[in-house]
Amino acid sequence: MKLAFSFKYFLAWIIIILVLNYSTFYQAKNGSSTSSTAETNSTVELGSIKNSIEVSWVAELVDEQSLSFNKAGTVTMVNFKAWDTIKKWDIIAELDSADAYNSIDDAKLNLENAKLNLTQLYDWPDKSQILQSENSVTTAQNSLNTATKELENLKISQQNSLDSMLKNIETSKKDLETSKTNLELSKNELETTKKQQENSLNNTITTKSTTIQNLEDSFKTNLVDIEKIIEEADYIMWVTDENKDKNNAFEDYLSAKNTSYKTSAESSLLESISMYTNLKKSLANYDYSWDKALIKNLLNQYLATYNKLYETTDYVYKAADNSIVSVWSLTQTQIDSMKSNMSSYRSSSLSKINSINNSIASLDTLTDTDLISESNSNSIAQKEASIKASEVSIEKQEISISNAEKSYNETKASYAVTLDSKEKDLISKEKSVEIAKLNLEELLKWPTEENVKKAQNSIKQAEIKLESANKSLDDYKLEAPFDWVVRKIDYMVWDNITNTNDSWKYVYIENPNLLEITVMLDQIDITKVKLNWDAIIVFDAYSDIQAKAVVSSIDTEPVQNSWVVSYEVKLVLDDETFDKKILSWMTANVEIIIESKENILTVKSSVITDEDWKNYVNLMKNWQTVKTEVVTWISANWLTEIVSWLNEWDEVATEEFKVSSTSTTTTSSLFSPWGTKSSSSSSSRSSSNGEFWPPWWF
């Protein structure tokens, strides 16, 4: 490695080594360590401090703004239409300002009256003035009496309201206890229902088995009964092929009085025989599988057959009843026997019809056990859901009671504030009575200096009201804030603006130069920013130009991105001197000014130390440092404002270096570019400016 050093460095280090050796020798001689101090200074100067938040974002053009009246009234003039160009301060539309001019006239009249009162103050009061003053005393006293009564009523009303709230809270607590009791009952009922449903299901299975078995047993019995009734009817009517000629002896006398009954009876009997035949086939195909649909279908066949048999026996009975007696062919005894048999079979058929209908109804009541199980499960689920809803309701009741108690305490506190306000108002009215009495006393005396001053103040107040009334005329006019273009006007002449919050009545104006910048601030910076605060914007396209802006909106709704929470702040360019072309999505650096001061005493923040909640600096006096307390204010950009105890051009030590030595080790952070060096070190080091120093130099 090449060694490079110059003669000036060689001479400087020779001097340093001699000083160190002398210091070491002196310390060794005295058997103790020594130290020396050297300072580099900072000057207290006049300057400025600006504390700000810096962030980068992009610009957006806001193409439209909406203007509306902030007063109610009738539109009397609209001076522009859509797409007209407007200039700043142009009157776009006006409201009927008659009320405003009336207010101005009233204010002028009040001013004249105030001046007249001052003039009249120097005249002796007449009887009307004295009477007016006496009336003022009476009015003030009546107002005091009314306020006293209102205060008493307010106390009663507040107490009644608080008592009612407490009563409602107690009722709610009782309802809560009832709900809890009902919940326990519902839980017990759920367990009972589960057991009952289990027993009911078992009983249903048993009942179904018994019912179906009884129905199947009745099928063959009823079939025999049907066959017997058909045989008896056929014995009389002889409609079957094998018996059709057996009643020839009395056929001419049977139903001779009304042959239609015979015809109907024969036809009905043939249908009964056909239905009986089909019924036997169905019964032969029945597999006794306990299929409810098959059983019901078979029962309906039996029912239809018995209905037809009832009809048949009725017709046969009527046919016999309408027969003619023949001594040799059809005797009365035979006719009576026929009628008796058919009447009996008709009654038995009707009985069977009722029995079968009951069986069908009974069969319909036999629910499928799977459906019962499903129904039971649904019922249990509903009860469990009801229990869950009751538990949720109880939680809501508890929350409601808590809110009610909170509301009670807040209302009580609010009532106390209202009561205090009323009591203060009562005191004020008592003073008004005293003042009215004093005014009456003063009226009977020559005007005092105080009276004159009050009259002069009344004139001043009237002048202020007149000025305010004149300014209120501006509220009846909709002025253009900038040179823009009208895109749309909702207002028409004679429109009646009844609500200043109407969101559908606007004048929409476009400004292609209105610039808005949206920035995202973190949760620390957002707490420092307020509306209408100034900001400085530097666009990357015009990096040498600063534009003024203001904070136009602060959205406190948090935006979370990758677990980082930020908040949206919008700024509007507010610099009429800035005439550069800005396009959407141009990037910009934004500096929001939090606080700033000009022409203040400043010093480097690094020279200030704190101790026991106080700030200190090392002030240079007579080539020595003096620990001096100072009062500080804002800090930013490594500078701090000094409020007191320092003056301009004072010198303050910025760093304090100590040189110490012992019998074995020398510390020299001032002379060594590497800080502390052990006396036994033998390594090579390079200087701070890049030059190499051999170890024997140290």
Long-range contacts (C-beta under 8 A, 24 or more apart in sequence): 1-692, 2-692, 3-692, 3-694, 4-691, 4-692, 5-691, 5-692, 5-693, 6-691, 9-687, 9-691, 13-693, 13-697, 16-671, 17-697, 19-671, 20-661, 20-666, 20-668, 20-671, 23-659, 23-661, 23-666, 24-661, 24-666, 27-661, 27-662, 27-663, 28-663, 31-663, 33-660, 33-661, 33-662, 34-660, 34-661, 35-658, 35-659, 35-660, 36-658, 36-659, 37-625, 37-656, 37-657, 37-658, 38-657, 38-659, 38-670, 39-618, 39-620, 39-625, 39-653, 39-654, 39-655, 39-656, 39-657, 40-653, 40-654, 40-655, 41-620, 41-651, 41-652, 41-653, 41-654, 42-603, 42-604, 42-607, 42-651, 42-652, 42-653, 42-654, 43-603, 43-649, 43-650, 43-651, 43-652, 44-601, 44-602, 44-603, 44-642, 44-646, 44-647, 44-648, 44-649, 44-650, 44-651, 44-652, 45-601, 45-602, 45-603, 45-648, 45-649, 46-599, 46-600, 46-601, 46-602, 46-648, 47-599, 47-600, 47-602, 47-639, 48-596, 48-597, 48-598, 48-599, 48-600, 48-602, 49-596, 49-597, 49-600, 49-602, 49-634, 49-635, 49-636, 49-637, 49-639, 49-640, 49-641, 50-593, 50-595, 50-596, 50-636, 50-637, 51-593, 51-594, 51-595, 51-596, 51-634, 51-635, 51-636, 52-536, 52-591, 52-592, 52-593, 52-594, 52-596, 52-636, 53-521, 53-525, 53-528, 53-529, 53-591, 53-592, 53-594, 54-589, 54-590, 54-591, 54-592, 55-519, 55-520, 55-521, 55-525, 55-589, 55-590, 55-592, 56-587, 56-588, 56-589, 56-590, 57-517, 57-518, 57-519, 57-520, 57-587, 57-588, 57-590, 58-517, 58-518, 58-584, 58-585, 58-586, 58-587, 58-588, 59-515, 59-516, 59-517, 59-539, 59-582, 59-583, 59-584, 59-585, 59-586, 59-587, 59-588, 60-515, 60-516, 60-517, 60-518, 60-584, 60-585, 61-512, 61-514, 61-515, 61-516, 61-582, 61-583, 61-584, 62-511, 62-514, 62-515, 62-516, 62-572, 63-510, 63-511, 63-512, 63-514, 64-487, 64-508, 64-509, 64-510, 65-484, 65-508, 65-509, 65-510, 65-511, 65-514, 66-506, 66-507, 66-508, 66-509, 67-92, 67-478, 67-481, 67-506, 67-507, 67-509, 68-478, 68-500, 68-502, 68-505, 68-506, 68-507, 69-93, 69-95, 69-475, 69-476, 69-478, 69-497, 69-500, 69-505, 70-475, 70-500, 71-95, 71-475, 71-476, 71-497, 71-500, 72-497, 72-498, 72-499, 72-500, 73-97, 73-99, 73-476, 73-496, 73-497, 74-494, 74-495, 74-496, 74-497, 75-491, 75-492, 75-493, 75-494, 75-495, 75-496, 75-497, 76-493, 76-494, 77-493, 78-489, 78-491, 78-492, 78-493, 80-486, 80-489, 81-486, 81-489, 82-486, 82-487, 82-488, 82-489, 83-485, 83-486, 83-487, 84-485, 84-486, 85-483, 85-484, 85-485, 85-486, 86-480, 86-483, 86-484, 86-485, 86-486, 86-509, 87-480, 87-483, 88-480, 88-481, 88-482, 88-483, 89-479, 89-480, 90-479, 90-480, 91-477, 91-478, 91-479, 92-478, 92-479, 92-480, 92-486, 92-489, 92-507, 93-477, 93-478, 93-489, 93-491, 93-507, 94-476, 94-477, 94-478, 95-476, 95-477, 95-497, 96-476, 97-473, 97-476, 100-469, 100-472, 100-473, 100-475, 100-476, 101-473, 103-469, 103-472, 104-466, 104-469, 104-470, 104-473, 106-469, 107-462, 107-465, 107-466, 107-468, 107-469, 108-466, 110-462, 110-465, 110-466, 111-459, 111-462, 111-463, 111-465, 111-466, 113-462, 114-455, 114-458, 114-459, 114-461, 114-462, 115-459, 117-455, 117-458, 118-452, 118-455, 118-456, 118-458, 118-459, 121-447, 121-451, 121-452, 121-455, 122-447, 125-443, 125-444, 129-443, 130-440, 130-443, 130-444, 133-436, 133-439, 133-440, 133-443, 134-440, 136-436, 136-439, 136-440, 137-433, 137-436, 137-437, 137-440, 139-436, 140-429, 140-432, 140-433, 140-435, 140-436, 141-433, 141-436, 143-429, 143-432, 144-426, 144-429, 144-430, 144-432, 144-433, 147-422, 147-425, 147-426, 147-429, 148-426, 150-422, 151-419, 151-422, 151-423, 151-426, 154-418, 154-419, 154-422, 155-419, 158-415, 158-418, 158-419, 161-411, 161-415, 162-408, 162-411, 162-412, 162-415, 165-404, 165-407, 165-408, 165-411, 166-408, 168-404, 169-401, 169-404, 169-405, 169-408, 172-397, 172-400, 172-401, 172-404, 173-401, 175-397, 176-394, 176-397, 176-398, 176-401, 179-390, 179-393, 179-394, 179-397, 180-394, 182-390, 183-387, 183-390, 183-391, 183-394, 186-383, 186-386, 186-387, 186-390, 187-387, 189-383, 190-380, 190-383, 190-384, 190-387, 193-379, 193-380, 193-383, 194-380, 197-376, 197-379, 197-380, 200-372, 201-369, 201-372, 201-373, 201-376, 204-366, 204-367, 204-369, 204-372, 205-369, 207-366, 208-290, 208-366, 208-369, 209-290, 211-362, 211-363, 211-366, 212-290, 212-292, 212-295, 212-363, 212-366, 215-295, 215-299, 215-359, 215-363, 216-288, 216-295, 218-359, 219-283, 219-286, 219-298, 219-302, 220-283, 222-302, 222-306, 222-352, 223-279, 223-280, 223-283, 225-348, 225-352, 226-276, 226-279, 226-305, 226-306, 226-309, 227-276, 229-309, 229-312, 229-313, 229-345, 229-348, 229-349, 230-269, 230-272, 230-273, 230-276, 230-309, 232-341, 232-342, 232-345, 233-265, 233-269, 233-272, 233-312, 233-313, 233-316, 233-342, 233-345, 234-269, 234-273, 236-316, 236-319, 236-320, 236-338, 236-342, 237-262, 237-265, 237-266, 237-269, 237-316, 237-319, 239-266, 239-269, 239-270, 239-273, 240-273, 249-329, 249-330, 250-323, 250-326, 250-329, 250-330, 250-334, 252-329, 253-323, 253-324, 253-325, 253-326, 253-329, 253-330, 254-319, 254-320, 254-323, 254-330, 255-318, 255-319, 255-320, 255-322, 255-323, 256-322, 256-323, 256-324, 257-322, 257-323, 257-324, 258-318, 258-322, 261-315, 261-318, 261-319, 261-322, 262-319, 264-315, 265-312, 265-315, 265-316, 265-318, 265-319, 268-308, 268-311, 268-312, 268-315, 269-312, 269-316, 271-308, 271-312, 272-305, 272-308, 272-309, 272-312, 275-301, 275-304, 275-305, 275-308, 276-305, 279-305, 292-363, 292-366, 292-368, 295-363, 296-360, 296-363, 296-364, 299-356, 299-359, 299-360, 299-363, 300-360, 302-352, 302-356, 303-353, 303-356, 303-357, 303-360, 306-349, 306-352, 306-353, 306-356, 307-349, 307-353, 309-345, 309-349, 310-346, 310-349, 310-350, 310-353, 313-342, 313-343, 313-345, 313-346, 313-349, 314-342, 314-346, 316-342, 317-342, 317-343, 317-346, 478-507, 480-509, 482-511, 482-514, 484-509, 484-510, 484-511, 485-509, 485-510, 485-511, 514-572, 514-573, 515-572, 515-573, 515-582, 516-552, 516-570, 516-571, 516-572, 516-573, 517-549, 517-570, 517-571, 517-572, 517-573, 517-588, 517-590, 518-568, 518-569, 518-570, 518-571, 519-568, 519-569, 519-570, 519-571, 519-590, 520-559, 520-566, 520-567, 520-568, 520-569, 521-566, 521-567, 521-569, 522-564, 522-565, 522-566, 522-567, 523-558, 523-565, 523-566, 523-567, 526-554, 526-556, 526-566, 526-567, 526-569, 528-594, 529-554, 529-569, 529-592, 529-594, 530-554, 533-592, 533-593, 533-594, 534-592, 534-593, 535-571, 535-590, 535-591, 535-592, 535-593, 536-590, 536-591, 536-593, 537-571, 537-573, 537-588, 537-589, 537-590, 537-591, 538-588, 538-589, 538-591, 539-580, 539-582, 539-586, 539-587, 539-588, 540-586, 540-587, 540-588, 540-589, 541-580, 541-582, 541-586, 542-580, 545-578, 545-580, 547-573, 547-575, 547-578, 548-573, 548-574, 548-575, 548-578, 549-573, 549-574, 549-575, 549-590, 550-574, 551-592, 595-634, 597-633, 597-634, 597-641, 600-633, 600-641, 600-642, 601-641, 601-642, 601-643, 601-646, 601-647, 601-648, 602-639, 602-640, 602-641, 602-642, 603-639, 603-640, 603-642, 603-646, 603-652, 604-638, 604-639, 604-640, 604-652, 604-654, 605-635, 605-638, 605-639, 605-640, 606-638, 606-654, 607-652, 607-653, 607-654, 608-632, 608-640, 617-646, 617-652, 617-653, 618-652, 618-653, 618-656, 619-646, 619-650, 619-651, 619-652, 619-653, 620-650, 620-651, 620-652, 620-653, 625-653, 625-656, 672-698
